[in-house]
Every structure is written in structure tokens, then in C-alpha cells.
Amino acid sequence: MVLVDSDPEEDLEEIQREAAAEQARIEEAMRAKLAAAHERIEKKCRERKAEEARKAKEARKAEEEEERVAKEKAMEESWRQQLKVSCYRSCFLVGTDLVCRC
């Protein structure tokens, strides 16, 4: 159905305005979706970095604990060796009976 008093140029301009408005709404919705997606990606990246930092900290603590235990064992072994040497010296200084009094 064609209206007799309708101006084709005005109709075309109206259609173009509506199309431009629709395009603007679509672009705005797309920008909002992209911004939300970008924020989610950044959040996941921050969470991943925080998790990596936490794991690295735990690994450092475990290494420090291993080093501490190794030092303790080395100190205990050193103490035992010193005790043995002391005991052997005592045994040799006692005399010819070679009785160890440790």
C-alpha cells in the first residue's frame, strides 16, 4: 500500500535515521559486552597471578623448611661427631686398660 501524500525522500531520510539509531544501539551494546569481557579477562589474569604468587610463596617456605631441617641434621651430626671424638680422646687418655667411660 502506497500513500499518495508520502514524500519518498522524507521516507528515505526517516528510514536512514532509524537505521542509524539502530546501528548506534547495536554498537553501544557491543561496546558494553566488550568492556564486560575485558574486565572478566583482567580479573582472571589477576587471579591467576595471585595463585602463581601464592604457589611460589609456598614453594619458598617449603625450601626454607627443608634447609632448616637439613641444617638441624647437620648440626646434630656434627655434635655427634664431636661427642665421639671427645669420647675416643677420653678412652685413650684413661690409660692402657682402654675402658671407655663415656
FIROMAR-573682 format. One record per residue: residue in one letter; y, x, z of N, C-alpha, C in turn; residue number from 1. Coordinates in pm, whole numbers. Layout:
BEGIN
   rest     n.py     n.px     n.pz    ca.py    ca.px    ca.pz     c.py     c.px     c.pz    nr
      A        Y        X        Z        Y        X        Z        Y        X        Z   NUM
...
//
This chain:
BEGIN
   rest     n.py     n.px     n.pz    ca.py    ca.px    ca.pz     c.py     c.px     c.pz    nr
      M     -117       83        0        0        0        0      124       89        0     1
      V      214       71      -92      334      149     -107      453       62      -75     2
      L      539      112       15      661       36       48      765       62      -60     3
      V      831      -43     -100      929      -33     -208     1054       41     -163     4
      D     1098       20      -39     1221       82        6     1198      221       67     5
      S     1078      274       61     1045      403      118     1093      514       25     6
      D     1154      617       85     1203      732        9     1098      843       19     7
      P     1039      883      -94      933      984      -91      977     1117      -28     8
      E     1101     1155      -49     1148     1281        9     1156     1271      161     9
      E     1204     1157      211     1211     1137      356     1069     1132      414    10
      D      978     1066      344      839     1059      390      778     1200      396    11
      L      804     1280      295      753     1416      291      811     1498      406    12
      E      940     1484      431     1002     1556      541      943     1515      675    13
      E      918     1385      692      858     1334      816      717     1391      834    14
      I      641     1392      726      505     1447      731      510     1596      766    15
      Q      606     1666      707      620     1810      734      660     1834      880    16
      R      749     1751      935      790     1763     1076      671     1739     1168    17
      E      593     1634     1135      476     1604     1217      373     1717     1210    18
      A      354     1771     1089      260     1882     1072      307     2005     1148    19
      A      437     2033     1143      492     2148     1214      479     2129     1365    20
      A      502     2006     1412      487     1978     1555      342     1994     1598    21
      E      251     1944     1516      108     1958     1547       67     2106     1547    22
      Q      117     2180     1450       88     2324     1442      141     2394     1568    23
      A      260     2358     1613      318     2418     1733      232     2386     1856    24
      R      183     2261     1866       95     2224     1979      -35     2305     1975    25
      I      -91     2320     1855     -215     2397     1840     -192     2542     1880    26
      E      -81     2601     1833      -51     2741     1866      -29     2759     2015    27
      E       39     2665     2078       64     2674     2222      -68     2664     2299    28
      A     -155     2572     2258     -286     2559     2323     -367     2687     2305    29
      M     -361     2746     2186     -433     2870     2160     -378     2984     2246    30
      R     -245     2994     2260     -186     3097     2345     -231     3081     2490    31
      A     -236     2956     2537     -280     2930     2674     -426     2971     2692    32
      K     -510     2938     2595     -652     2977     2604     -669     3128     2600    33
      L     -592     3194     2513     -599     3340     2505     -552     3405     2635    34
      A     -447     3351     2694     -396     3405     2821     -500     3388     2931    35
      A     -565     3273     2936     -669     3249     3037     -788     3343     3015    36
      A     -828     3361     2890     -939     3451     2860     -903     3594     2897    37
      H     -781     3634     2867     -734     3769     2900     -737     3790     3052    38
      E     -694     3692     3127     -695     3700     3273     -838     3711     3326    39
      R     -930     3633     3270    -1071     3642     3314    -1128     3781     3286    40
      I    -1096     3835     3169    -1145     3969     3133    -1088     4073     3228    41
      E     -959     4064     3257     -897     4159     3351     -958     4146     3490    42
      K     -985     4025     3534    -1044     4003     3665    -1183     4066     3671    43
      K    -1264     4044     3567    -1398     4103     3563    -1389     4255     3563    44
      C    -1292     4309     3492    -1274     4454     3487    -1238     4508     3626    45
      R    -1146     4440     3695    -1110     4481     3831    -1230     4473     3925    46
      E    -1308     4366     3913    -1427     4350     3997    -1529     4461     3968    47
      R    -1547     4494     3841    -1642     4599     3803    -1596     4733     3859    48
      K    -1466     4763     3847    -1414     4888     3901    -1429     4893     4052    49
      A    -1404     4782     4119    -1419     4776     4265    -1565     4799     4303    50
      E    -1657     4741     4228    -1800     4759     4255    -1841     4904     4233    51
      E    -1791     4965     4126    -1821     5105     4099    -1766     5194     4211    52
      A    -1645     5164     4258    -1585     5241     4367    -1668     5225     4495    53
      R    -1714     5103     4521    -1795     5078     4640    -1926     5156     4633    54
      K    -1990     5155     4516    -2115     5228     4499    -2093     5379     4514    55
      A    -1983     5429     4458    -1953     5571     4469    -1930     5609     4615    56
      K    -1861     5523     4689    -1836     5549     4831    -1968     5551     4908    57
      E    -2057     5456     4879    -2187     5452     4943    -2267     5578     4910    58
      A    -2260     5623     4785    -2332     5744     4745    -2278     5866     4819    59
      R    -2144     5875     4832    -2084     5986     4906    -2128     5983     5052    60
      K    -2129     5864     5113    -2173     5852     5252    -2319     5895     5266    61
      A    -2404     5855     5173    -2545     5893     5177    -2560     6044     5165    62
      E    -2483     6105     5074    -2487     6251     5059    -2442     6320     5186    63
      E    -2333     6270     5246    -2283     6328     5370    -2387     6317     5481    64
      E    -2455     6205     5486    -2559     6186     5588    -2675     6282     5563    65
      E    -2715     6298     5437    -2822     6392     5404    -2782     6534     5443    66
      E    -2657     6570     5414    -2608     6704     5450    -2609     6722     5602    67
      R    -2567     6619     5674    -2563     6626     5820    -2704     6645     5876    68
      V    -2799     6568     5823    -2938     6578     5869    -2993     6717     5835    69
      A    -2963     6766     5716    -3012     6899     5676    -2953     7007     5768    70
      K    -2824     6995     5802    -2762     7091     5893    -2826     7085     6030    71
      E    -2852     6963     6077    -2917     6948     6208    -3054     7014     6207    72
      K    -3130     6990     6103    -3263     7051     6093    -3253     7203     6088    73
      A    -3156     7253     6012    -3137     7397     6002    -3097     7455     6139    74
      M    -3011     7385     6211    -2972     7429     6345    -3092     7430     6438    75
      E    -3173     7325     6434    -3292     7318     6518    -3389     7431     6484    76
      E    -3408     7456     6356    -3497     7564     6314    -3443     7699     6359    77
      S    -3313     7716     6346    -3250     7840     6391    -3269     7858     6541    78
      W    -3249     7751     6614    -3267     7755     6760    -3412     7790     6794    79
      R    -3508     7732     6724    -3650     7762     6748    -3681     7909     6719    80
      Q    -3624     7957     6608    -3647     8097     6574    -3588     8189     6681    81
      Q    -3468     8156     6728    -3407     8236     6834    -3491     8231     6960    82
      L    -3545     8114     6992    -3631     8098     7109    -3758     8182     7095    83
      K    -3816     8180     6974    -3936     8260     6950    -3907     8409     6968    84
      V    -3797     8452     6909    -3759     8594     6921    -3737     8628     7067    85
      S    -3669     8543     7138    -3645     8566     7280    -3776     8573     7357    86
      C    -3866     8482     7325    -3996     8478     7391    -4076     8604     7359    87
      Y    -4077     8646     7234    -4150     8767     7196    -4093     8889     7268    88
      R    -3961     8897     7278    -3897     9009     7347    -3940     9010     7493    89
      S    -3942     8890     7552    -3984     8881     7692    -4127     8927     7707    90
      C    -4213     8890     7616    -4353     8928     7622    -4369     9079     7612    91
      F    -4294     9141     7522    -4306     9286     7504    -4244     9362     7620    92
      L    -4144     9305     7683    -4078     9373     7794    -4155     9362     7924    93
      V    -4249     9268     7933    -4325     9247     8056    -4412     9368     8085    94
      G    -4462     9426     7985    -4546     9543     8008    -4669     9541     7924    95
      T    -4766     9608     7969    -4887     9625     7890    -4982     9508     7902    96
      D    -4961     9419     7996    -5055     9308     8009    -5037     9203     7898    97
      L    -4924     9208     7828    -4895     9121     7714    -4911     8971     7749    98
      V    -4877     8938     7867    -4882     8798     7907    -4744     8739     7881    99
      C    -4741     8635     7804    -4613     8571     7774    -4584     8467     7879   100
      R    -4467     8475     7936    -4431     8383     8041    -4330     8278     7992   101
      C    -4333     8250     7867    -4240     8150     7810    -4293     8011     7820   102
//
